[in-house]
Amino acid sequence: MPTYAEDRAEIEDLMARYLFALDWGDGDAYAACFTEDGGIDWARETTVGRPALAAMCNGFAAAMENIMGKGVPHRHFLSHVAVTVNGDEAQARAAWFEAARRDDGFGKASFGHYEDHLVRVDGRWLFRRRKIYNEFLPGRSAGQANPAMEEGMKR
């Protein structure tokens, strides 16, 4: 059985691969971060299943290009990762922010946190459910409770 440190490293690697896939518009790599029936609750909708997740990622890349301009770098960054592992299931919380190059210099786009339910499938950690909180969108903010102290996250 892997150690907590090994599980945590694999989960953090998954989180990084997810963001690289999202920022580079790689729908197939993005969808591969989820279980077959995995899903994400994000700013506009809930998307479930790998084909829909791949299409959503590709659509996000196109939308960001329309908003930011063609070839304008737009990147997500991750910090404050809290992980609780219970056998082949895990809960994770992580803070994120995004930034983009603008004509007038560097600009912060938004920030929030992820709430994740992960499962180990064939020895690999994958997202089963991911919820994105975005502090810039009405109805999507985190509220006052510490997300790392929710039930299932306490160590």
Secondary structure by P-SEA (a helix, b strand, c coil): cccaaaaaaaaaaaaaaaaaaaaacaaaaaaaaccccbbbbccccccccaaaaaaaaaaaaaaaaaaccccccccccccbbbbbbccccbbbbbbbbbbbbccccccccccccccbbbbbcccbbbbcbbbbbbccccccccccccccccccccc
